[in-house]
Amino acid sequence: MVVDATDPGQRQGALAATEPSFEFTLEGRAIHLNWQNLETVTINYYLMDVELLFSRNPFVQRSGGQFASIKPNLTREVKLPAGQAKLSIPLPEELIRRNVLVEVTAAGKTRSGAYYANAMDVKFTENYGQVRVQDEAAGKPLSKVYVKVYARLADGSVKFHKDGYTDLRGRFDYVSVNTPERLAIEQFAVLVLSEERGALIRDVAPPQRWKSTSNVARHSELLKKCSRKGVKTQRDTNPRHFLGFFASWRLCASWFCFLHRLSAS
């Protein structure tokens, strides 16, 4: 309601209240939709190759533009109940165990979000760069779960960091590598993928020691220098000690012989 017709803010607010709009979130196998001034929405479902999409763009998980020219695997028209502004729409039963991009369109607007079928309990310990994967229901560690990691560096570039599988404890170190980056790492994108239990993608901060531009490279160089110094010490110092001991032994023997001769005479 406009109280002061000369107030631009009130006029804009009144116009916005008549504009069709909506937003949604994906939680607990359902689409939670909020809207105003709408009667129906169209929901498109696209099956996803999670690893491929993750590898193409690790840090953008809610992009539906790449599906714009692809025919949806399933489309549903949903009539919205009058007098309400919220509704929870269950995901189709046949898609609950699949990785799906959900796209909602109405009044010329489009919103999209990714649903990852996930029956895993995944916990990240960011300070130590560790991820732990357990069965969601039984709580048992899950081994041989695939983990793929990309890093965003301080200059904005994105690089593949490492990949591998969880161990018998269901753990994977997603940080440590044999050849550390020389630039600071600002963020990791981590994909946890199981053929039987679905997938999860998470952006995580690096451990504090990886945030400095030179910490990682300095640590690597220090280890190399120490290694080189260790080799030099073994090669140069140890023989000198041996030669010094041998020379001292010969000097003592010479004095012993001299004193023995002197007493005999």
C-alpha positions as a LaTeX table, in Angstrom:
\begin{tabular}{lrrr}
\hline
Residue & $x$ (\AA) & $y$ (\AA) & $z$ (\AA) \\
\hline
Met1 & 0.00 & 0.00 & 0.00 \\
Val2 & 1.28 & 3.45 & $-0.97$ \\
Val3 & 0.92 & 6.04 & 1.78 \\
Asp4 & 2.81 & 8.83 & 0.05 \\
Ala5 & 2.41 & 8.79 & $-3.74$ \\
Thr6 & 5.33 & 11.20 & $-4.12$ \\
Asp7 & 7.75 & 8.82 & $-2.40$ \\
Pro8 & 9.71 & 6.89 & $-5.10$ \\
Gly9 & 10.60 & 4.12 & $-2.63$ \\
Gln10 & 6.95 & 3.43 & $-1.81$ \\
Arg11 & 5.98 & 3.45 & $-5.49$ \\
Gln12 & 8.76 & 0.96 & $-6.32$ \\
Gly13 & 7.67 & $-1.25$ & $-3.42$ \\
Ala14 & 4.09 & $-1.27$ & $-4.61$ \\
Leu15 & 5.15 & $-2.22$ & $-8.14$ \\
Ala16 & 7.44 & $-4.98$ & $-6.84$ \\
Ala17 & 4.54 & $-6.47$ & $-4.87$ \\
Thr18 & 2.65 & $-7.04$ & $-8.14$ \\
Glu19 & 5.62 & $-8.64$ & $-9.94$ \\
Pro20 & 5.57 & $-12.46$ & $-10.37$ \\
Ser21 & 8.58 & $-13.98$ & $-8.65$ \\
Phe22 & 9.78 & $-17.21$ & $-7.03$ \\
Glu23 & 12.77 & $-18.91$ & $-5.39$ \\
Phe24 & 13.41 & $-22.48$ & $-4.32$ \\
Thr25 & 15.80 & $-24.66$ & $-2.35$ \\
Leu26 & 16.51 & $-28.40$ & $-2.47$ \\
Glu27 & 16.45 & $-30.15$ & 0.88 \\
Gly28 & 15.51 & $-33.64$ & 2.02 \\
Arg29 & 14.51 & $-35.00$ & $-1.40$ \\
Ala30 & 12.06 & $-32.16$ & $-2.01$ \\
Ile31 & 11.80 & $-28.81$ & $-3.77$ \\
His32 & 10.85 & $-26.07$ & $-1.32$ \\
Leu33 & 9.23 & $-23.34$ & $-3.38$ \\
Asn34 & 8.33 & $-19.74$ & $-2.42$ \\
Trp35 & 6.42 & $-17.51$ & $-4.81$ \\
Gln36 & 4.17 & $-14.53$ & $-5.34$ \\
Asn37 & 1.69 & $-13.69$ & $-8.09$ \\
Leu38 & 2.02 & $-17.07$ & $-9.81$ \\
Glu39 & $-0.49$ & $-19.83$ & $-10.61$ \\
Thr40 & 1.75 & $-22.50$ & $-12.16$ \\
Val41 & 5.43 & $-23.39$ & $-12.54$ \\
Thr42 & 7.23 & $-25.79$ & $-14.86$ \\
Ile43 & 9.87 & $-28.06$ & $-13.37$ \\
Asn44 & 12.49 & $-29.66$ & $-15.63$ \\
Tyr45 & 14.77 & $-32.46$ & $-14.48$ \\
Tyr46 & 18.12 & $-33.17$ & $-16.16$ \\
Leu47 & 20.27 & $-36.18$ & $-15.29$ \\
Met48 & 23.87 & $-35.13$ & $-14.60$ \\
Asp49 & 27.30 & $-36.67$ & $-15.13$ \\
Val50 & 28.59 & $-35.19$ & $-11.88$ \\
Glu51 & 32.29 & $-35.86$ & $-12.39$ \\
Leu52 & 32.29 & $-34.39$ & $-15.89$ \\
Leu53 & 30.44 & $-31.24$ & $-14.83$ \\
Phe54 & 32.64 & $-30.86$ & $-11.75$ \\
Ser55 & 35.82 & $-31.17$ & $-13.82$ \\
Arg56 & 34.60 & $-28.54$ & $-16.27$ \\
Asn57 & 33.72 & $-26.01$ & $-13.59$ \\
Pro58 & 34.58 & $-27.12$ & $-10.03$ \\
Phe59 & 33.55 & $-23.93$ & $-8.25$ \\
Val60 & 30.16 & $-23.33$ & $-9.94$ \\
Gln61 & 27.61 & $-25.96$ & $-8.95$ \\
Arg62 & 24.35 & $-24.14$ & $-9.68$ \\
Ser63 & 24.73 & $-23.32$ & $-13.33$ \\
Gly64 & 21.82 & $-24.43$ & $-15.46$ \\
Gly65 & 22.88 & $-22.58$ & $-18.62$ \\
Gln66 & 24.82 & $-25.57$ & $-19.96$ \\
Phe67 & 21.52 & $-27.53$ & $-20.04$ \\
Ala68 & 19.61 & $-24.86$ & $-21.97$ \\
Ser69 & 19.88 & $-26.69$ & $-25.33$ \\
Ile70 & 19.32 & $-30.18$ & $-23.86$ \\
Lys71 & 15.92 & $-31.82$ & $-23.67$ \\
Pro72 & 14.90 & $-32.48$ & $-20.03$ \\
Asn73 & 14.71 & $-36.11$ & $-18.94$ \\
Leu74 & 11.44 & $-35.28$ & $-17.17$ \\
Thr75 & 9.09 & $-32.27$ & $-17.10$ \\
Arg76 & 6.26 & $-31.57$ & $-14.67$ \\
Glu77 & 3.68 & $-28.79$ & $-14.62$ \\
Val78 & 2.72 & $-27.86$ & $-11.06$ \\
Lys79 & $-0.40$ & $-25.86$ & $-10.24$ \\
Leu80 & 0.18 & $-23.70$ & $-7.18$ \\
Pro81 & $-2.51$ & $-23.58$ & $-4.51$ \\
Ala82 & $-4.36$ & $-20.27$ & $-4.26$ \\
Gly83 & $-3.88$ & $-18.25$ & $-1.10$ \\
Gln84 & $-0.48$ & $-19.80$ & $-0.34$ \\
Ala85 & 3.07 & $-18.67$ & $-0.94$ \\
Lys86 & 5.02 & $-21.81$ & 0.02 \\
Leu87 & 4.96 & $-25.41$ & $-1.15$ \\
Ser88 & 7.16 & $-28.50$ & $-0.78$ \\
Ile89 & 7.22 & $-30.64$ & $-3.92$ \\
Pro90 & 8.70 & $-34.15$ & $-3.54$ \\
Leu91 & 11.23 & $-35.21$ & $-6.15$ \\
Pro92 & 9.93 & $-37.87$ & $-8.57$ \\
Glu93 & 10.47 & $-41.34$ & $-7.13$ \\
Glu94 & 12.46 & $-42.49$ & $-10.15$ \\
Leu95 & 15.01 & $-39.67$ & $-9.66$ \\
Ile96 & 15.60 & $-39.86$ & $-5.91$ \\
Arg97 & 18.70 & $-42.02$ & $-6.37$ \\
Arg98 & 20.05 & $-40.06$ & $-9.35$ \\
Asn99 & 22.12 & $-36.89$ & $-9.60$ \\
Val100 & 19.79 & $-34.31$ & $-11.13$ \\
Leu101 & 19.77 & $-30.65$ & $-12.08$ \\
Val102 & 16.37 & $-29.17$ & $-11.18$ \\
Glu103 & 15.18 & $-26.20$ & $-13.23$ \\
Val104 & 12.06 & $-24.23$ & $-12.33$ \\
Thr105 & 10.57 & $-21.78$ & $-14.84$ \\
Ala106 & 7.64 & $-19.37$ & $-14.58$ \\
Ala107 & 6.72 & $-15.90$ & $-15.88$ \\
Gly108 & 9.80 & $-15.83$ & $-18.12$ \\
Lys109 & 12.18 & $-16.49$ & $-15.22$ \\
Thr110 & 14.35 & $-19.53$ & $-14.59$ \\
Arg111 & 16.00 & $-20.80$ & $-11.42$ \\
Ser112 & 18.12 & $-23.94$ & $-11.15$ \\
Gly113 & 19.78 & $-26.05$ & $-8.49$ \\
Ala114 & 21.65 & $-29.34$ & $-8.28$ \\
Tyr115 & 20.34 & $-32.34$ & $-6.36$ \\
Tyr116 & 22.93 & $-34.96$ & $-5.44$ \\
Ala117 & 21.62 & $-38.37$ & $-4.44$ \\
Asn118 & 23.61 & $-38.88$ & $-1.28$ \\
Ala119 & 23.46 & $-41.67$ & 1.28 \\
Met120 & 26.81 & $-40.75$ & 2.81 \\
Asp121 & 27.77 & $-38.94$ & 6.00 \\
Val122 & 30.66 & $-36.73$ & 4.86 \\
Lys123 & 32.64 & $-34.61$ & 7.31 \\
Phe124 & 35.52 & $-32.27$ & 6.52 \\
Thr125 & 38.27 & $-31.36$ & 8.99 \\
Glu126 & 39.52 & $-28.24$ & 7.25 \\
Asn127 & 42.40 & $-27.44$ & 9.62 \\
Tyr128 & 44.03 & $-30.77$ & 8.71 \\
Gly129 & 42.80 & $-31.19$ & 5.14 \\
Gln130 & 40.98 & $-34.45$ & 5.86 \\
Val131 & 37.61 & $-35.78$ & 4.72 \\
Arg132 & 35.83 & $-38.72$ & 6.40 \\
Val133 & 33.09 & $-40.70$ & 4.64 \\
Gln134 & 30.67 & $-42.98$ & 6.48 \\
Asp135 & 27.46 & $-44.81$ & 5.67 \\
Glu136 & 24.60 & $-42.46$ & 6.51 \\
Ala137 & 22.44 & $-45.15$ & 8.10 \\
Ala138 & 24.92 & $-47.55$ & 9.73 \\
Gly139 & 27.70 & $-45.06$ & 10.50 \\
Lys140 & 30.39 & $-47.44$ & 9.18 \\
Pro141 & 33.48 & $-46.07$ & 7.39 \\
Leu142 & 33.26 & $-46.29$ & 3.61 \\
Ser143 & 36.46 & $-47.24$ & 1.81 \\
Lys144 & 37.16 & $-46.93$ & $-1.93$ \\
Val145 & 34.99 & $-43.82$ & $-2.30$ \\
Tyr146 & 36.39 & $-41.63$ & $-5.07$ \\
Val147 & 37.54 & $-38.11$ & $-4.14$ \\
Lys148 & 38.56 & $-35.46$ & $-6.70$ \\
Val149 & 40.00 & $-32.08$ & $-5.73$ \\
Tyr150 & 40.56 & $-28.79$ & $-7.55$ \\
Ala151 & 42.28 & $-25.72$ & $-6.10$ \\
Arg152 & 41.65 & $-22.03$ & $-6.75$ \\
Leu153 & 44.93 & $-20.14$ & $-6.47$ \\
Ala154 & 45.64 & $-16.58$ & $-5.35$ \\
Asp155 & 45.84 & $-15.36$ & $-8.97$ \\
Gly156 & 42.31 & $-16.66$ & $-9.65$ \\
Ser157 & 43.35 & $-19.68$ & $-11.71$ \\
Val158 & 41.81 & $-23.10$ & $-11.08$ \\
Lys159 & 43.98 & $-26.22$ & $-11.19$ \\
Phe160 & 43.49 & $-29.92$ & $-10.67$ \\
His161 & 45.01 & $-30.69$ & $-7.27$ \\
Lys162 & 44.71 & $-34.44$ & $-6.65$ \\
Asp163 & 42.36 & $-37.41$ & $-6.62$ \\
Gly164 & 42.20 & $-40.83$ & $-5.01$ \\
Tyr165 & 40.10 & $-43.12$ & $-2.84$ \\
Thr166 & 39.22 & $-43.23$ & 0.84 \\
Asp167 & 41.18 & $-45.73$ & 2.95 \\
Leu168 & 39.84 & $-48.47$ & 5.22 \\
Arg169 & 38.97 & $-45.82$ & 7.82 \\
Gly170 & 36.91 & $-43.93$ & 5.25 \\
Arg171 & 39.44 & $-41.08$ & 5.27 \\
Phe172 & 41.22 & $-39.16$ & 2.53 \\
Asp173 & 43.86 & $-36.42$ & 2.74 \\
Tyr174 & 42.72 & $-33.94$ & 0.08 \\
Val175 & 45.51 & $-31.39$ & 0.68 \\
Ser176 & 48.94 & $-33.06$ & 0.72 \\
Val177 & 50.75 & $-33.44$ & $-2.62$ \\
Asn178 & 54.32 & $-34.30$ & $-3.62$ \\
Thr179 & 54.78 & $-31.04$ & $-5.52$ \\
Pro180 & 53.12 & $-28.16$ & $-3.59$ \\
Glu181 & 51.79 & $-25.06$ & $-5.33$ \\
Arg182 & 54.03 & $-21.99$ & $-5.16$ \\
Leu183 & 51.03 & $-19.66$ & $-5.08$ \\
Ala184 & 48.71 & $-19.47$ & $-2.09$ \\
Ile185 & 45.59 & $-21.64$ & $-2.33$ \\
Glu186 & 42.40 & $-19.71$ & $-1.59$ \\
Gln187 & 39.89 & $-22.55$ & $-1.74$ \\
Phe188 & 39.44 & $-26.22$ & $-2.55$ \\
Ala189 & 36.51 & $-27.75$ & $-4.45$ \\
Val190 & 36.04 & $-31.38$ & $-3.42$ \\
Leu191 & 33.92 & $-34.03$ & $-5.13$ \\
Val192 & 33.06 & $-37.16$ & $-3.12$ \\
Leu193 & 31.58 & $-39.77$ & $-5.46$ \\
Ser194 & 30.24 & $-43.27$ & $-4.82$ \\
Glu195 & 28.49 & $-45.38$ & $-7.45$ \\
Glu196 & 26.21 & $-46.91$ & $-4.84$ \\
Arg197 & 25.63 & $-43.95$ & $-2.52$ \\
Gly198 & 25.64 & $-40.87$ & $-4.75$ \\
Ala199 & 27.76 & $-37.75$ & $-4.69$ \\
Leu200 & 28.54 & $-34.61$ & $-2.76$ \\
Ile201 & 30.39 & $-31.45$ & $-3.79$ \\
Arg202 & 31.76 & $-29.03$ & $-1.23$ \\
Asp203 & 33.89 & $-25.88$ & $-1.32$ \\
Val204 & 36.28 & $-25.86$ & 1.64 \\
Ala205 & 38.93 & $-23.47$ & 2.93 \\
Pro206 & 42.55 & $-24.66$ & 2.95 \\
Pro207 & 44.40 & $-25.27$ & 6.21 \\
Gln208 & 45.97 & $-22.12$ & 7.63 \\
Arg209 & 49.48 & $-23.20$ & 6.66 \\
Trp210 & 48.46 & $-23.24$ & 2.98 \\
Lys211 & 47.09 & $-19.70$ & 2.92 \\
Ser212 & 50.46 & $-17.93$ & 2.85 \\
Thr213 & 51.90 & $-17.41$ & $-0.61$ \\
Ser214 & 55.30 & $-18.83$ & 0.27 \\
Asn215 & 54.63 & $-21.24$ & 3.14 \\
Val216 & 54.23 & $-24.30$ & 0.98 \\
Ala217 & 57.10 & $-23.52$ & $-1.37$ \\
Arg218 & 59.31 & $-22.47$ & 1.54 \\
His219 & 58.57 & $-25.70$ & 3.36 \\
Ser220 & 59.45 & $-27.72$ & 0.26 \\
Glu221 & 62.68 & $-25.78$ & $-0.32$ \\
Leu222 & 63.67 & $-26.15$ & 3.31 \\
Leu223 & 63.30 & $-29.91$ & 3.11 \\
Lys224 & 65.45 & $-29.99$ & $-0.02$ \\
Lys225 & 68.14 & $-27.82$ & 1.54 \\
Cys226 & 68.21 & $-29.94$ & 4.67 \\
Ser227 & 68.49 & $-33.04$ & 2.54 \\
Arg228 & 71.35 & $-31.57$ & 0.56 \\
Lys229 & 73.15 & $-30.47$ & 3.73 \\
Gly230 & 72.71 & $-33.94$ & 5.19 \\
Val231 & 74.37 & $-35.55$ & 2.20 \\
Lys232 & 77.25 & $-33.06$ & 2.31 \\
Thr233 & 77.84 & $-33.69$ & 6.01 \\
Gln234 & 78.02 & $-37.42$ & 5.48 \\
Arg235 & 80.41 & $-37.11$ & 2.56 \\
Asp236 & 82.67 & $-34.32$ & 3.83 \\
Thr237 & 82.58 & $-34.36$ & 7.60 \\
Asn238 & 82.58 & $-38.04$ & 8.41 \\
Pro239 & 85.81 & $-38.88$ & 6.44 \\
Arg240 & 87.58 & $-35.97$ & 8.12 \\
His241 & 86.67 & $-37.32$ & 11.51 \\
Phe242 & 88.01 & $-40.71$ & 10.52 \\
Leu243 & 91.26 & $-39.29$ & 9.13 \\
Gly244 & 91.76 & $-37.17$ & 12.23 \\
Phe245 & 91.31 & $-40.18$ & 14.47 \\
Phe246 & 93.71 & $-42.24$ & 12.37 \\
Ala247 & 96.39 & $-39.49$ & 12.47 \\
Ser248 & 96.06 & $-39.21$ & 16.25 \\
Trp249 & 96.43 & $-42.98$ & 16.61 \\
Arg250 & 99.62 & $-42.99$ & 14.50 \\
Leu251 & 101.10 & $-40.15$ & 16.57 \\
Cys252 & 100.40 & $-42.00$ & 19.83 \\
Ala253 & 101.97 & $-45.19$ & 18.44 \\
Ser254 & 105.09 & $-43.29$ & 17.38 \\
Trp255 & 105.51 & $-41.81$ & 20.84 \\
Phe256 & 105.03 & $-45.23$ & 22.44 \\
Cys257 & 107.79 & $-46.74$ & 20.26 \\
Phe258 & 110.14 & $-43.83$ & 20.99 \\
Leu259 & 109.65 & $-44.14$ & 24.75 \\
His260 & 110.09 & $-47.94$ & 24.60 \\
Arg261 & 113.44 & $-47.57$ & 22.77 \\
Leu262 & 114.60 & $-44.88$ & 25.15 \\
Ser263 & 113.91 & $-47.08$ & 28.24 \\
Ala264 & 115.61 & $-50.08$ & 26.65 \\
Ser265 & 118.79 & $-48.14$ & 26.05 \\
\hline
\end{tabular}
